[in-house]
Amino acid sequence: MISAYLFVLVLIVIILGMAIKILNEYERGVIFRLGRVLPKPKGPGLILLIPIIDKMVRVSLRTVVHDVPPQDVITRDNVSIKVNAVVYFRVIEPMRAIIDVENFLYATSQLSQTTLRSVLGQAELDELLSHREKINERLQEILDKHTEPWGIKVSNVEVKNVDLPQEMQRAIARQAEAERERRAKVISAEGEFQAAAKLHEASDILSQNPMALQLRYLTTLVEISAEKTSTIIFPLPMDLIQAFMPKPNEK
């Protein structure tokens, strides 16, 4: 008799365990009743199911961070590289994520890999290295468009690492060094041009006033005399001492 009561008690506990489900705040339950889905997903909180008749599939609404493994990509300018990325997405319609696709996580992962290879194969290496944000936006738009029928929203895609061959890395380093040398030469030439222009302006000003030229000459002598040097012989212009010499008609 006691064993019969114990069997009934265990059976009741099993039935209650099958009938009562608790869903967290970030979870929704898609319920199938005799194979047909109920109109709306359940949750969060306490859910009551009909044992054996009802079957519930849990769906998380949290953002999933999916790491796309490195992909071999040949860019439009025929450079072979390895690229990996990270995709951020979440389920916004639980029923479509369960009914319209067999495994939405696997499907999104495979779509991310193929889209990454396709989009990067249409870009040149320089564009991939210097305009990564534009490529990220293009990837996000394409993935979001294709996952929308599955009830999935792709919020962001980020290209993480771009692995270049050794010979390409050396070529880029040489290109960067040549670019730095070119900029240095351009800056030096611009400085020489500006200095020549200023000297030209100064010579025009001094040529208009001979006394200014003489004063500048004397200033240069004072600056040289301040240095600790040996004896310096400077030619003295006649224009400078002409004012102190007697005129020919004077006696």
Residue pairs with C-beta under 8 A, 6 or more apart in sequence:
15 51
18 49
18 51
18 52
19 48
19 49
19 50
19 51
20 46
20 47
20 48
20 49
21 29
21 46
21 47
21 48
21 49
21 56
22 45
22 46
22 47
23 29
23 42
23 43
23 44
23 45
23 47
23 58
24 44
25 44
26 44
26 60
26 61
26 62
27 43
27 44
27 58
27 59
27 60
27 61
28 41
28 42
28 43
28 44
28 58
28 59
28 61
28 94
29 41
29 42
29 43
29 47
29 56
29 57
29 58
29 59
30 37
30 38
30 41
30 56
30 57
30 59
30 94
30 95
30 98
30 99
31 37
31 38
31 41
31 42
31 47
31 49
31 54
31 55
31 56
31 57
32 38
32 54
32 55
32 56
32 57
33 50
33 53
33 54
34 53
37 95
37 98
37 99
41 59
41 94
41 95
42 56
47 56
49 56
57 98
59 91
59 94
59 97
59 98
60 91
61 90
61 91
61 92
61 94
62 90
63 88
63 89
63 90
63 155
64 88
64 89
64 90
64 105
64 108
65 86
65 87
65 88
66 86
66 87
66 88
66 89
66 105
66 108
66 109
66 112
67 84
67 86
68 84
68 85
68 86
68 87
68 109
68 112
68 113
68 116
69 84
69 113
70 82
70 83
70 84
70 161
70 163
71 82
71 83
71 84
71 113
71 116
71 117
71 120
72 80
72 81
72 82
72 117
73 80
73 81
73 82
73 83
73 116
73 117
73 120
73 121
74 80
74 81
74 121
75 81
75 120
75 121
75 123
75 124
75 125
75 128
76 121
76 122
76 123
76 124
77 124
77 125
79 125
79 164
79 165
79 168
80 165
81 120
81 125
81 128
81 162
81 163
81 164
81 165
82 161
82 162
82 163
83 116
83 120
83 128
83 159
83 161
83 162
83 163
84 159
84 160
84 161
85 112
85 116
85 139
85 157
85 158
85 159
85 160
86 157
86 158
86 160
87 108
87 112
87 143
87 154
87 156
87 157
88 154
88 155
88 156
88 157
89 108
89 143
89 147
89 152
89 153
89 154
89 155
90 152
90 153
90 155
91 97
91 104
91 151
91 152
91 153
92 151
92 152
92 153
93 151
94 151
95 151
96 149
96 150
96 151
97 104
97 150
97 151
97 152
98 104
100 149
100 150
100 151
101 107
101 150
104 150
104 151
104 152
107 150
108 143
108 147
108 150
108 152
108 154
111 143
111 146
111 147
112 143
112 157
115 139
115 142
115 143
115 146
116 139
116 159
119 135
119 138
119 139
119 142
120 128
120 135
120 159
123 135
125 164
125 168
127 134
127 135
128 135
128 159
128 162
129 162
132 159
135 159
136 156
136 157
136 158
136 159
139 157
139 159
140 154
140 155
140 156
140 157
143 154
143 157
144 153
144 154
147 153
147 154
164 172
205 212
206 212
206 213
206 216
207 213
210 239
214 237
214 239
214 240
217 237
217 240
221 234
224 232
225 232
